[in-house]
Amino acid sequence: MHAAENIEIAFGWADMFARVHGVTDINRDMVIAALTLHDWAKVWYEWDSATGGIKRPAWFPAYWGGDQGIAKWKWMGGHGAIVYAELMKRGAPTELVIATASSHFDPFWDVDKADGKEGLNAALAEAAKLAGVPAPKVDPAKRMAEWWLSVFSDGSWSFSHYIAGQFAHNWVRDVAKDLGIDPKSPEANKLAWFVLTRISDFKLYSIYQSSGFNADTVKKLIVSILKDSSAYEVSGS
């Protein structure tokens, strides 16, 4: 879902480039590849049966600054380093490697930060060391427009994750608690899976906002879906 949303957003930008500026040669294949690949390394995340959640493998590179990260640079290390390194090791075109990394780092604002110790080039260097290959660097005079479509779209995760996503999970867990279920338990996670595969976090937040930010309205809807989800089921035919 995350990749599909990002690709749709990026294509919206590409369509605007065509309508407003007459730019019709955006490499959409590169955009699709970068946005599909940028979180690819999360396929290695491990199921935690004790919590009903997932966790990063012990062998993953640590996030810079620990789990809380260094401001927005949390994703230096972790899944970013793994996917950039994998692409480099497999001989992917440098333009695609940078397009993928640009999902996490703006190719203008974030190229070199903290005297080159943080940012896009530092993340590429970290990954190249893991892969045992020479590190690519962003050439300031040869930056591709497609790279911005990666960051313009994936940058929306601050809403999808921290706002729509976290609010939705909190509402489901409030309902779980009202039903006598430990909100931090695997059972509460299963409740969240059930609800959020019937109605999206974006839709729940829209209802919350439209109701004047009334959480009770959303929680009543969640309870109604748990009682009868038939209106939200997708036919297999």
Residue frames as a rotation matrix with the C-alpha (Angstrom) as fourth column:
MET 1
0.570 0.822 0.000 0.00
0.822 -0.570 0.000 0.00
0.000 0.000 -1.000 0.00
HIS 2
0.398 -0.511 -0.762 2.83
0.194 -0.765 0.614 2.41
-0.897 -0.392 -0.205 0.92
ALA 3
-0.678 -0.707 0.202 4.55
0.307 -0.022 0.951 1.85
-0.668 0.707 0.232 -2.44
ALA 4
-0.260 0.663 0.702 1.28
0.958 0.089 0.272 2.10
0.118 0.743 -0.658 -4.37
GLU 5
0.715 0.504 -0.484 0.40
0.600 -0.799 0.054 5.40
-0.359 -0.328 -0.874 -2.67
ASN 6
0.047 -0.803 -0.594 3.87
0.079 -0.589 0.804 6.81
-0.996 -0.085 0.035 -3.35
ILE 7
-0.731 -0.321 0.603 3.82
0.572 0.195 0.797 5.84
-0.374 0.927 0.041 -7.02
GLU 8
0.206 0.885 0.418 0.40
0.968 -0.248 0.048 7.46
0.146 0.395 -0.907 -7.48
ILE 9
0.688 -0.023 -0.725 1.67
0.308 -0.895 0.321 10.66
-0.657 -0.445 -0.609 -5.81
ALA 10
-0.347 -0.925 -0.153 4.81
0.140 -0.212 0.967 10.66
-0.927 0.315 0.203 -7.96
PHE 11
-0.553 0.207 0.807 2.78
0.831 0.203 0.517 10.18
-0.057 0.957 -0.284 -11.13
GLY 12
0.626 0.757 -0.188 0.64
0.757 -0.648 -0.085 13.13
-0.186 -0.089 -0.978 -10.07
TRP 13
0.276 -0.646 -0.712 3.81
-0.041 -0.748 0.663 15.24
-0.960 -0.154 -0.233 -10.03
ALA 14
-0.695 -0.570 0.439 4.86
0.360 0.252 0.898 13.79
-0.622 0.783 0.030 -13.41
ASP 15
-0.008 0.791 0.612 1.45
1.000 -0.008 0.022 14.63
0.022 0.612 -0.790 -14.86
MET 16
0.755 0.228 -0.615 1.78
0.354 -0.931 0.091 18.19
-0.552 -0.286 -0.783 -13.55
PHE 17
-0.278 -0.924 -0.262 5.23
0.059 -0.288 0.956 18.47
-0.959 0.251 0.134 -15.18
ALA 18
-0.656 0.062 0.752 3.58
0.727 0.317 0.608 17.53
-0.201 0.946 -0.253 -18.48
ARG 19
0.343 0.917 0.204 0.53
0.938 -0.346 -0.024 19.81
0.049 0.200 -0.979 -18.16
VAL 20
0.829 0.033 -0.559 2.24
0.249 -0.916 0.316 22.91
-0.501 -0.401 -0.767 -16.78
HIS 21
0.195 -0.895 -0.401 5.76
-0.431 -0.445 0.785 22.69
-0.881 0.020 -0.473 -18.17
GLY 22
0.723 0.127 -0.680 5.44
-0.690 0.200 -0.696 20.47
0.047 0.972 0.232 -21.23
VAL 23
-0.438 -0.886 0.155 7.91
-0.898 0.440 -0.020 17.95
-0.050 -0.148 -0.988 -19.76
THR 24
0.616 0.774 -0.147 6.84
-0.788 0.609 -0.091 14.57
0.019 0.172 0.985 -21.13
ASP 25
0.302 -0.588 -0.751 10.02
-0.311 0.684 -0.660 12.51
0.901 0.432 0.024 -20.82
ILE 26
0.067 -0.219 0.973 10.01
-0.995 0.052 0.080 11.73
-0.068 -0.974 -0.214 -17.08
ASN 27
-0.557 -0.343 -0.757 11.38
-0.425 0.900 -0.096 8.20
0.714 0.268 -0.647 -16.66
ARG 28
0.293 0.801 0.522 8.40
-0.903 0.052 0.427 6.62
0.315 -0.596 0.738 -14.95
ASP 29
0.635 -0.141 -0.759 10.09
0.117 0.989 -0.086 3.22
0.763 -0.034 0.645 -14.87
MET 30
-0.497 -0.867 -0.029 12.83
0.241 -0.106 -0.965 4.71
0.834 -0.486 0.262 -12.69
VAL 31
-0.423 0.427 0.799 10.22
-0.796 -0.597 -0.103 6.29
0.433 -0.679 0.593 -10.42
ILE 32
0.680 0.708 -0.191 8.35
-0.564 0.672 0.480 2.99
0.467 -0.219 0.857 -10.03
ALA 33
0.327 -0.634 -0.701 11.58
0.370 0.769 -0.522 1.08
0.869 -0.089 0.486 -9.38
ALA 34
-0.644 -0.655 0.397 12.92
-0.062 -0.472 -0.880 3.55
0.763 -0.591 0.263 -6.81
LEU 35
-0.268 0.620 0.738 9.69
-0.923 -0.385 -0.012 3.74
0.276 -0.684 0.675 -4.84
THR 36
0.766 0.469 -0.440 9.21
-0.363 0.880 0.306 -0.02
0.531 -0.075 0.844 -4.92
LEU 37
0.235 -0.795 -0.559 12.79
0.429 0.601 -0.674 -0.70
0.872 -0.082 0.483 -3.85
HIS 38
-0.150 -0.509 0.848 13.34
-0.425 -0.741 -0.520 1.96
0.893 -0.438 -0.105 -1.19
ASP 39
0.081 0.222 0.972 11.76
-0.991 0.122 0.055 -0.10
-0.107 -0.967 0.230 1.60
TRP 40
0.412 0.105 -0.905 12.55
-0.514 0.847 -0.135 -3.49
0.753 0.521 0.403 0.04
ALA 41
-0.577 -0.773 -0.265 14.92
-0.231 0.466 -0.854 -4.49
0.784 -0.431 -0.447 2.86
LYS 42
-0.384 0.506 0.772 11.98
-0.919 -0.127 -0.374 -4.57
-0.091 -0.853 0.514 5.25
VAL 43
0.511 0.510 -0.692 11.16
-0.582 0.798 0.158 -8.00
0.633 0.322 0.704 3.83
TRP 44
-0.315 -0.726 -0.611 13.88
0.107 0.613 -0.783 -9.18
0.943 -0.312 -0.115 6.23
TYR 45
-0.379 0.224 0.898 11.96
-0.865 -0.432 -0.257 -7.93
0.330 -0.874 0.357 9.29
GLU 46
-0.840 -0.064 -0.539 11.14
0.070 0.972 -0.226 -10.74
0.538 -0.227 -0.812 11.67
TRP 47
0.225 0.974 0.025 7.84
-0.152 0.010 0.988 -11.77
0.962 -0.226 0.150 13.21
ASP 48
-0.853 -0.401 0.334 7.75
-0.363 -0.003 -0.932 -11.39
0.374 -0.916 -0.143 16.98
SER 49
-0.274 0.801 -0.531 5.19
0.302 0.597 0.744 -13.89
0.913 0.044 -0.406 18.24
ALA 50
-0.556 0.020 -0.831 5.38
0.831 0.009 -0.556 -12.49
-0.003 -1.000 -0.022 21.77
THR 51
-0.668 0.251 -0.700 4.05
0.046 -0.926 -0.375 -9.09
-0.742 -0.283 0.607 20.73
GLY 52
0.286 0.757 0.588 2.25
0.730 0.225 -0.645 -9.87
-0.621 0.614 -0.488 17.49
GLY 53
0.812 -0.082 -0.578 4.48
-0.315 -0.895 -0.316 -7.32
-0.492 0.439 -0.752 15.79
ILE 54
0.772 -0.617 0.152 7.68
0.490 0.426 -0.761 -7.21
0.405 0.662 0.631 13.77
LYS 55
0.728 -0.621 -0.290 11.27
-0.094 -0.510 0.855 -6.31
-0.679 -0.595 -0.430 14.60
ARG 56
0.612 -0.598 -0.517 14.46
-0.749 -0.229 -0.622 -5.62
0.254 0.768 -0.588 12.70
PRO 57
0.792 -0.395 -0.465 16.95
0.363 0.918 -0.162 -8.50
0.491 -0.040 0.870 12.41
ALA 58
0.768 -0.548 -0.330 19.92
0.256 -0.210 0.944 -8.35
-0.587 -0.810 -0.021 14.76
TRP 59
-0.100 -0.887 0.451 22.30
0.850 0.159 0.502 -8.26
-0.517 0.433 0.738 11.77
PHE 60
0.630 0.366 0.685 20.81
0.691 -0.667 -0.279 -5.04
0.355 0.649 -0.673 10.36
PRO 61
-0.566 -0.769 0.296 23.08
0.557 -0.622 -0.551 -1.98
0.608 -0.147 0.780 10.56
ALA 62
-0.261 0.449 -0.854 22.07
0.860 -0.294 -0.417 0.20
-0.439 -0.844 -0.310 13.48
TYR 63
0.624 0.471 0.623 20.17
0.656 -0.750 -0.090 3.39
0.425 0.465 -0.777 12.77
TRP 64
-0.478 -0.805 0.351 22.41
0.474 -0.573 -0.668 6.41
0.739 -0.153 0.656 13.22
GLY 65
-0.631 0.192 0.751 21.67
-0.590 -0.747 -0.305 7.80
0.503 -0.636 0.586 16.65
GLY 66
-0.930 0.276 0.242 19.84
0.015 0.688 -0.725 4.67
-0.367 -0.671 -0.644 17.81
ASP 67
-0.443 0.829 0.343 16.15
0.885 0.465 0.019 3.93
-0.143 0.312 -0.939 17.47
GLN 68
0.443 0.621 -0.647 15.24
0.513 -0.767 -0.384 7.59
-0.735 -0.162 -0.659 17.85
GLY 69
0.346 -0.364 0.865 17.81
0.919 -0.055 -0.391 8.55
0.190 0.930 0.315 15.24
ILE 70
-0.628 -0.544 -0.557 19.58
0.559 -0.813 0.164 11.81
-0.541 -0.208 0.815 14.64
ALA 71
-0.391 0.599 -0.698 16.67
-0.538 -0.765 -0.355 14.07
-0.747 0.237 0.621 13.79
LYS 72
0.611 0.703 -0.365 15.49
-0.692 0.249 -0.678 13.04
-0.385 0.667 0.638 10.31
TRP 73
-0.080 -0.743 -0.665 18.58
-0.918 0.315 -0.242 10.89
0.390 0.591 -0.707 9.70
LYS 74
0.150 0.185 0.971 17.20
-0.718 0.695 -0.022 7.89
-0.679 -0.694 0.237 11.56
TRP 75
0.887 0.312 0.339 17.10
-0.036 0.781 -0.623 5.97
-0.460 0.541 0.704 8.29
MET 76
0.209 -0.914 -0.348 20.84
-0.818 0.032 -0.575 6.23
0.537 0.405 -0.741 7.76
GLY 77
-0.860 -0.330 0.388 21.74
-0.477 0.790 -0.386 2.67
-0.179 -0.517 -0.837 8.55
GLY 78
-0.220 0.856 0.467 18.91
-0.310 0.393 -0.866 0.19
-0.925 -0.335 0.179 8.93
HIS 79
0.355 0.480 0.802 16.83
0.508 0.621 -0.597 -0.79
-0.785 0.619 -0.023 5.92
GLY 80
0.902 -0.045 -0.429 18.17
-0.332 -0.708 -0.624 2.06
-0.275 0.705 -0.653 3.80
ALA 81
-0.022 -0.999 -0.039 21.78
-0.888 0.002 0.459 0.90
-0.459 0.045 -0.887 4.05
ILE 82
-0.271 -0.048 0.961 20.76
0.044 0.997 0.062 -2.67
-0.962 0.059 -0.268 3.20
VAL 83
0.637 0.595 0.490 18.86
0.484 0.186 -0.855 -1.83
-0.600 0.782 -0.169 0.03
TYR 84
0.778 -0.429 -0.459 21.41
-0.605 -0.708 -0.364 0.69
-0.169 0.561 -0.810 -1.27
ALA 85
-0.221 -0.914 0.341 24.19
-0.743 0.384 0.548 -1.85
-0.632 -0.132 -0.764 -0.63
GLU 86
0.000 0.305 0.952 22.23
0.304 0.907 -0.291 -4.61
-0.953 0.290 -0.093 -2.37
LEU 87
0.924 0.383 0.003 21.67
0.140 -0.330 -0.934 -2.44
-0.357 0.863 -0.358 -5.43
MET 88
0.454 -0.836 -0.309 25.34
-0.867 -0.494 0.063 -1.44
-0.205 0.239 -0.949 -5.58
LYS 89
-0.307 -0.596 0.742 26.51
-0.446 0.779 0.441 -5.04
-0.841 -0.196 -0.505 -5.19
ARG 90
0.164 0.478 0.863 24.23
0.532 0.694 -0.486 -6.16
-0.831 0.538 -0.140 -8.02
GLY 91
-0.745 -0.612 0.265 25.52
0.550 -0.339 0.763 -3.44
-0.377 0.714 0.590 -10.32
ALA 92
0.362 0.926 0.107 22.36
0.879 -0.301 -0.370 -1.37
-0.311 0.228 -0.923 -10.52
PRO 93
0.040 -0.321 0.946 22.73
0.651 -0.710 -0.269 1.92
0.758 0.627 0.181 -12.41
THR 94
-0.799 -0.428 -0.421 24.00
0.597 -0.486 -0.638 4.70
0.069 -0.762 0.644 -10.17
GLU 95
-0.756 0.564 0.331 21.02
-0.410 -0.803 0.431 6.84
0.510 0.190 0.839 -11.20
LEU 96
0.220 0.865 -0.452 18.65
-0.066 0.475 0.877 4.21
0.973 -0.163 0.161 -9.80
VAL 97
-0.210 -0.371 -0.905 20.66
0.870 0.351 -0.346 3.79
0.446 -0.860 0.249 -6.59
ILE 98
-0.977 -0.197 -0.078 20.46
0.212 -0.882 -0.421 7.53
0.014 -0.428 0.904 -5.96
ALA 99
-0.421 0.899 0.118 16.78
-0.471 -0.328 0.819 7.66
0.775 0.289 0.562 -6.97
THR 100
0.217 0.468 -0.857 16.09
0.448 0.732 0.513 4.95
0.867 -0.495 -0.051 -4.38
ALA 101
-0.458 -0.478 -0.750 18.08
0.884 -0.155 -0.441 6.73
0.094 -0.865 0.493 -1.68
SER 102
-0.922 0.125 0.367 16.33
-0.070 -0.985 0.160 9.98
0.381 0.121 0.917 -2.60
SER 103
0.110 0.958 -0.266 13.15
0.285 0.226 0.932 8.49
0.952 -0.179 -0.248 -1.17
HIS 104
0.473 -0.008 -0.881 14.81
0.874 0.131 0.468 9.08
0.112 -0.991 0.070 2.20
PHE 105
-0.186 -0.664 -0.724 17.00
0.600 -0.660 0.452 12.10
-0.778 -0.351 0.521 1.41
ASP 106
0.867 0.450 -0.215 16.15
0.149 -0.645 -0.749 15.21
-0.476 0.617 -0.627 -0.59
PRO 107
0.336 -0.797 0.502 18.76
0.936 0.341 -0.085 15.41
-0.104 0.498 0.861 -3.37
PHE 108
0.199 -0.339 0.919 19.19
0.211 -0.901 -0.378 19.13
0.957 0.270 -0.108 -2.76
TRP 109
0.560 0.108 0.821 18.64
-0.638 -0.575 0.511 19.87
0.528 -0.811 -0.253 0.91
ASP 110
0.826 -0.048 0.561 20.02
-0.437 0.574 0.692 16.61
-0.355 -0.817 0.454 2.25
VAL 111
0.759 -0.537 -0.367 23.05
-0.096 0.465 -0.880 15.82
0.643 0.704 0.302 0.08
ASP 112
-0.255 -0.882 -0.397 25.73
0.540 0.211 -0.815 16.73
0.802 -0.422 0.422 2.63
LYS 113
0.716 0.496 0.490 24.95
-0.180 -0.548 0.817 17.57
0.674 -0.674 -0.303 6.24
ALA 114
0.913 -0.355 0.199 27.12
-0.189 0.063 0.980 17.99
-0.360 -0.933 -0.010 9.33
ASP 115
0.121 -0.932 -0.343 30.31
-0.885 -0.257 0.388 18.45
-0.449 0.257 -0.856 7.29
GLY 116
-0.113 -0.119 -0.986 29.53
-0.834 0.550 0.029 15.40
0.539 0.826 -0.161 5.21
LYS 117
-0.928 -0.263 0.264 28.94
-0.371 0.721 -0.585 13.09
-0.037 -0.641 -0.767 8.17
GLU 118
-0.351 0.886 0.304 25.21
0.248 0.401 -0.882 12.88
-0.903 -0.234 -0.360 7.52
GLY 119
0.088 0.521 -0.849 22.91
-0.695 -0.579 -0.427 13.02
-0.714 0.628 0.311 4.52
LEU 120
0.890 0.426 -0.163 22.56
-0.394 0.537 -0.746 11.38
-0.231 0.728 0.645 1.12
ASN 121
0.372 -0.818 -0.439 26.25
-0.574 0.169 -0.801 11.08
0.729 0.550 -0.406 0.23
ALA 122
-0.464 -0.531 0.709 27.08
-0.886 0.258 -0.386 9.77
0.022 -0.807 -0.590 3.72
ALA 123
0.316 0.668 0.674 24.33
-0.589 0.695 -0.413 7.15
-0.744 -0.266 0.613 3.42
LEU 124
0.901 -0.046 -0.432 25.63
-0.374 0.428 -0.823 6.06
0.222 0.903 0.368 0.01
ALA 125
-0.062 -0.998 -0.014 29.17
-0.754 0.056 -0.655 5.81
0.654 -0.030 -0.756 1.42
GLU 126
-0.259 0.058 0.964 27.94
-0.848 0.464 -0.255 3.70
-0.462 -0.884 -0.071 4.33
ALA 127
0.725 0.625 0.289 26.15
-0.386 0.716 -0.581 1.33
-0.570 0.310 0.761 1.95
ALA 128
0.673 -0.539 -0.505 29.13
-0.511 0.154 -0.846 1.11
0.534 0.828 -0.172 -0.41
LYS 129
-0.355 -0.805 0.475 31.33
-0.913 0.190 -0.362 0.05
0.201 -0.562 -0.802 2.50
LEU 130
0.077 0.480 0.874 28.87
-0.589 0.729 -0.349 -2.75
-0.804 -0.488 0.339 3.31
ALA 131
0.927 0.374 0.011 28.85
-0.188 0.493 -0.850 -3.83
-0.323 0.786 0.527 -0.34
GLY 132
0.159 -0.956 0.245 32.62
0.357 0.287 0.889 -3.57
-0.920 -0.053 0.387 -0.74
VAL 133
0.189 -0.041 0.981 32.36
0.975 -0.110 -0.192 -1.29
0.116 0.993 0.019 -3.77
PRO 134
-0.864 -0.488 0.125 33.37
0.481 -0.873 -0.085 2.31
0.150 -0.014 0.989 -4.55
ALA 135
-0.240 0.798 -0.553 30.90
0.652 -0.290 -0.701 4.83
-0.720 -0.528 -0.451 -3.19
PRO 136
-0.171 0.271 0.947 28.83
0.843 -0.457 0.283 6.83
0.510 0.847 -0.150 -5.69
LYS 137
-0.597 0.034 -0.802 28.29
0.509 -0.756 -0.411 10.51
-0.620 -0.653 0.434 -4.99
VAL 138
0.563 0.817 0.123 25.73
0.694 -0.387 -0.607 13.00
-0.448 0.428 -0.785 -6.16
ASP 139
-0.629 -0.660 0.411 27.13
0.778 -0.524 0.348 15.20
-0.014 0.538 0.843 -8.91
PRO 140
-0.302 0.567 -0.767 25.57
0.353 -0.681 -0.642 18.62
-0.886 -0.464 0.006 -8.16
ALA 141
-0.535 0.040 -0.844 25.56
-0.649 -0.659 0.380 19.47
-0.541 0.751 0.378 -11.88
LYS 142
-0.692 0.233 -0.683 23.85
-0.469 0.574 0.671 16.23
0.549 0.785 -0.288 -12.96
ARG 143
-0.818 0.482 0.312 20.85
-0.124 0.382 -0.916 15.70
-0.561 -0.788 -0.252 -10.70
MET 144
-0.862 0.504 0.057 17.84
0.272 0.363 0.891 14.00
0.429 0.783 -0.450 -12.26
ALA 145
-0.481 0.767 0.425 14.31
-0.755 -0.609 0.244 15.37
0.446 -0.204 0.872 -11.90
GLU 146
0.213 0.592 -0.777 13.08
-0.130 0.806 0.578 11.83
0.968 -0.022 0.249 -11.15
TRP 147
-0.608 -0.516 -0.604 14.98
0.499 0.343 -0.796 11.85
0.618 -0.785 0.049 -7.85
TRP 148
-0.905 0.300 0.300 12.68
-0.420 -0.733 -0.535 14.55
0.060 -0.611 0.790 -6.49
LEU 149
0.005 0.952 -0.308 9.62
-0.709 0.220 0.670 12.52
0.705 0.215 0.676 -7.36
SER 150
-0.166 -0.147 -0.975 10.92
0.439 0.874 -0.206 9.91
0.883 -0.463 -0.081 -4.91
VAL 151
-0.861 -0.264 -0.435 11.27
0.498 -0.265 -0.825 12.30
0.102 -0.928 0.359 -2.00
PHE 152
-0.733 0.654 0.185 8.16
-0.622 -0.755 0.205 14.36
0.274 0.035 0.961 -2.84
SER 153
0.161 0.847 -0.506 6.06
-0.473 0.516 0.714 11.20
0.866 0.125 0.484 -2.55
ASP 154
0.016 -0.180 -0.984 7.75
0.622 0.772 -0.131 9.18
0.783 -0.610 0.125 0.20
GLY 155
-0.898 -0.376 0.230 8.03
0.098 -0.679 -0.728 12.38
0.430 -0.631 0.646 2.23
SER 156
-0.129 0.943 0.308 4.29
-0.627 -0.318 0.711 12.10
0.768 -0.101 0.632 2.78
TRP 157
-0.116 0.080 -0.990 4.93
0.429 0.903 0.023 9.34
0.896 -0.422 -0.139 5.30
SER 158
-0.979 -0.196 0.061 4.90
0.039 -0.467 -0.884 11.93
0.202 -0.862 0.464 8.10
PHE 159
-0.311 0.940 0.140 1.12
-0.947 -0.319 0.031 12.06
0.074 -0.123 0.990 7.58
SER 160
0.264 0.499 -0.825 0.54
-0.523 0.793 0.312 8.42
0.810 0.349 0.471 6.71
HIS 161
-0.232 -0.444 -0.865 2.64
0.437 0.747 -0.501 7.07
0.869 -0.494 0.020 9.60
TYR 162
-0.911 -0.311 -0.271 2.63
0.367 -0.312 -0.876 9.61
0.188 -0.898 0.398 12.42
ILE 163
-0.701 0.712 0.040 -0.84
-0.692 -0.665 -0.281 11.06
-0.174 -0.224 0.959 11.90
ALA 164
0.173 0.851 -0.496 -3.26
-0.891 0.350 0.290 8.76
0.420 0.392 0.819 10.07
GLY 165
-0.023 -0.239 -0.971 -1.49
-0.069 0.969 -0.237 5.54
0.997 0.062 -0.038 11.02
GLN 166
-0.870 -0.409 -0.275 -0.73
0.222 0.174 -0.959 6.21
0.440 -0.896 -0.061 14.67
PHE 167
-0.605 0.733 0.310 -4.08
-0.791 -0.508 -0.342 7.84
-0.093 -0.452 0.887 15.40
ALA 168
0.215 0.727 -0.652 -5.87
-0.754 0.548 0.363 4.87
0.621 0.414 0.665 13.83
HIS 169
-0.248 -0.375 -0.893 -3.88
0.216 0.877 -0.428 2.35
0.944 -0.299 -0.136 15.85
ASN 170
-0.984 -0.102 0.145 -4.48
-0.104 -0.324 -0.940 4.31
0.143 -0.941 0.308 19.04
TRP 171
-0.250 0.964 0.092 -8.24
-0.964 -0.256 0.067 4.36
0.088 -0.072 0.993 18.40
VAL 172
0.258 0.318 -0.912 -8.33
-0.354 0.910 0.217 0.61
0.899 0.267 0.348 17.79
ARG 173
-0.569 -0.558 -0.604 -6.36
0.352 0.499 -0.792 0.03
0.744 -0.663 -0.087 20.98
ASP 174
-0.815 0.406 0.414 -8.74
-0.579 -0.582 -0.570 2.26
0.010 -0.705 0.710 22.92
VAL 175
0.218 0.920 -0.325 -11.59
-0.889 0.325 0.322 0.09
0.402 0.219 0.889 21.64
ALA 176
-0.035 -0.321 -0.946 -9.63
0.036 0.946 -0.322 -3.04
0.999 -0.045 -0.021 22.56
LYS 177
-0.937 -0.346 0.040 -9.21
-0.001 -0.110 -0.994 -1.74
0.348 -0.932 0.103 26.10
ASP 178
-0.403 0.874 0.272 -12.94
-0.915 -0.375 -0.148 -1.04
-0.027 -0.309 0.951 26.33
LEU 179
0.466 0.562 -0.684 -13.51
-0.636 0.750 0.184 -4.66
0.616 0.349 0.706 25.29
GLY 180
0.826 -0.156 0.542 -11.23
-0.434 0.440 0.786 -5.94
-0.361 -0.884 0.296 28.04
ILE 181
0.766 -0.613 0.195 -8.24
0.612 0.603 -0.511 -6.62
0.195 0.510 0.837 25.78
ASP 182
0.257 -0.779 -0.571 -4.76
0.463 -0.419 0.781 -5.45
-0.848 -0.465 0.253 26.74
PRO 183
0.915 0.209 -0.344 -4.07
-0.154 -0.607 -0.779 -2.68
-0.372 0.766 -0.524 24.19
LYS 184
0.134 -0.946 -0.296 -0.41
-0.967 -0.191 0.171 -3.75
-0.219 0.263 -0.940 23.94
SER 185
-0.046 -0.092 0.995 -1.16
-0.256 0.964 0.077 -7.44
-0.966 -0.251 -0.068 23.42
PRO 186
-0.958 -0.266 0.107 -0.97
0.001 0.371 0.929 -9.57
-0.287 0.890 -0.355 20.26
GLU 187
-0.294 0.930 0.220 -4.77
0.900 0.347 -0.262 -9.80
-0.320 0.121 -0.940 20.43
ALA 188
0.375 0.388 -0.842 -5.02
0.175 -0.922 -0.347 -6.01
-0.910 -0.017 -0.414 20.13
ASN 189
-0.583 -0.640 -0.501 -2.69
-0.442 -0.268 0.856 -6.15
-0.682 0.720 -0.127 17.13
LYS 190
-0.843 0.321 0.431 -4.95
0.514 0.715 0.474 -8.73
-0.155 0.621 -0.768 15.50
LEU 191
0.189 0.930 -0.315 -7.91
0.744 -0.345 -0.572 -6.46
-0.641 -0.126 -0.757 16.17
ALA 192
0.068 -0.260 -0.963 -6.05
-0.324 -0.919 0.225 -3.63
-0.944 0.296 -0.146 14.42
TRP 193
-0.913 -0.403 0.057 -5.26
-0.101 0.360 0.928 -5.86
-0.395 0.841 -0.369 11.43
PHE 194
-0.421 0.830 0.366 -8.92
0.863 0.491 -0.120 -6.77
-0.279 0.265 -0.923 11.12
VAL 195
0.424 0.652 -0.629 -10.19
0.459 -0.753 -0.471 -3.20
-0.780 -0.089 -0.619 11.29
LEU 196
0.078 -0.482 -0.873 -7.52
-0.457 -0.795 0.398 -1.63
-0.886 0.368 -0.282 9.09
THR 197
-0.935 -0.253 0.248 -7.97
0.095 0.497 0.862 -4.21
-0.341 0.830 -0.441 6.34
ARG 198
-0.116 0.955 0.272 -11.62
0.974 0.163 -0.158 -3.14
-0.195 0.247 -0.949 6.18
ILE 199
0.912 0.335 0.236 -11.21
0.372 -0.919 -0.131 0.63
0.173 0.208 -0.963 6.44
SER 200
0.123 -0.974 0.189 -7.99
0.689 -0.054 -0.723 2.55
0.715 0.219 0.664 5.94
ASP 201
-0.182 -0.314 -0.932 -6.22
0.910 -0.412 -0.040 4.78
-0.371 -0.856 0.361 8.43
PHE 202
-0.975 -0.143 0.173 -6.57
0.208 -0.862 0.462 7.65
0.083 0.486 0.870 5.94
LYS 203
-0.288 0.948 0.133 -10.35
0.190 -0.079 0.978 7.18
0.939 0.307 -0.158 5.87
LEU 204
0.259 0.356 -0.898 -10.58
0.925 0.174 0.336 6.99
0.276 -0.918 -0.284 9.66
TYR 205
-0.578 -0.527 -0.623 -8.59
0.689 -0.725 -0.026 10.19
-0.438 -0.444 0.781 10.03
SER 206
-0.862 0.332 0.384 -10.80
0.095 -0.638 0.764 11.90
0.499 0.695 0.518 7.44
ILE 207
0.144 0.952 -0.269 -13.87
0.502 0.164 0.850 10.94
0.853 -0.258 -0.454 9.47
TYR 208
0.023 -0.260 -0.965 -12.15
0.988 -0.142 0.062 12.20
-0.153 -0.955 0.253 12.64
GLN 209
-0.895 -0.425 -0.136 -11.34
0.391 -0.893 0.220 15.55
-0.216 0.144 0.966 11.02
SER 210
-0.638 0.707 0.305 -14.81
0.074 -0.338 0.938 15.93
0.767 0.621 0.164 9.47
SER 211
0.275 0.765 -0.582 -16.43
0.695 0.261 0.670 15.27
0.665 -0.589 -0.460 12.84
GLY 212
0.675 -0.087 0.732 -14.59
-0.377 -0.894 0.242 18.20
0.634 -0.440 -0.637 14.40
PHE 213
-0.382 -0.912 -0.150 -11.77
-0.443 0.324 -0.836 15.96
0.811 -0.253 -0.528 15.65
ASN 214
0.258 0.581 0.772 -14.13
-0.965 0.196 0.175 13.85
-0.050 -0.790 0.611 17.73
ALA 215
-0.734 -0.654 -0.182 -12.40
-0.657 0.752 -0.049 10.56
0.170 0.084 -0.982 18.54
ASP 216
-0.485 0.614 0.623 -15.61
-0.273 0.570 -0.775 9.02
-0.831 -0.546 -0.109 19.87
THR 217
0.477 0.663 -0.577 -17.13
-0.745 -0.043 -0.665 9.20
-0.466 0.747 0.474 16.38
VAL 218
-0.055 -0.603 -0.796 -14.28
-0.865 0.427 -0.264 7.12
0.499 0.674 -0.545 14.98
LYS 219
-0.884 -0.332 0.330 -14.31
-0.463 0.723 -0.513 4.63
-0.069 -0.606 -0.792 17.85
LYS 220
-0.025 0.946 0.322 -18.05
-0.475 0.272 -0.837 4.07
-0.879 -0.174 0.443 17.42
LEU 221
0.533 0.155 -0.832 -17.40
-0.844 0.157 -0.512 3.29
0.052 0.975 0.215 13.76
ILE 222
-0.519 -0.799 -0.305 -14.64
-0.732 0.599 -0.325 0.84
0.442 0.055 -0.895 14.71
VAL 223
-0.680 0.351 0.644 -16.99
-0.379 0.583 -0.718 -0.93
-0.627 -0.733 -0.264 17.12
SER 224
0.393 0.901 -0.185 -19.65
-0.621 0.111 -0.776 -1.14
-0.678 0.420 0.603 14.40
ILE 225
0.200 -0.411 -0.889 -17.14
-0.882 0.320 -0.346 -2.72
0.427 0.853 -0.299 12.00
LEU 226
-0.839 -0.511 0.185 -16.20
-0.534 0.711 -0.457 -5.29
0.102 -0.482 -0.870 14.63
LYS 227
-0.309 0.817 0.486 -19.88
-0.381 0.362 -0.851 -6.12
-0.871 -0.449 0.199 15.09
ASP 228
0.551 0.510 0.661 -20.62
0.463 0.472 -0.750 -6.37
-0.695 0.719 0.024 11.36
SER 229
-0.295 -0.800 -0.523 -17.94
-0.147 -0.503 0.852 -5.80
-0.944 0.328 0.031 8.73
SER 230
0.035 0.334 0.942 -20.03
0.745 0.619 -0.247 -6.97
-0.666 0.711 -0.227 5.77
ALA 231
0.923 0.376 -0.078 -20.27
0.246 -0.735 -0.632 -3.48
-0.295 0.564 -0.771 4.26
TYR 232
0.519 -0.809 -0.275 -16.48
-0.753 -0.585 0.301 -3.28
-0.404 0.051 -0.913 4.20
GLU 233
0.053 -0.483 0.874 -15.66
0.096 0.874 0.477 -6.70
-0.994 0.058 0.093 2.78
VAL 234
-0.212 -0.215 -0.953 -14.30
-0.903 -0.331 0.275 -7.03
-0.374 0.919 -0.124 -0.74
SER 235
0.781 0.575 0.242 -15.84
-0.416 0.769 -0.485 -9.69
-0.465 0.278 0.840 -2.94
GLY 236
-0.177 -0.886 0.428 -13.47
-0.181 0.457 0.871 -12.34
-0.967 0.077 -0.241 -4.20
SER 237
0.317 0.384 0.867 -15.28
0.725 0.492 -0.483 -12.59
-0.612 0.781 -0.122 -7.53
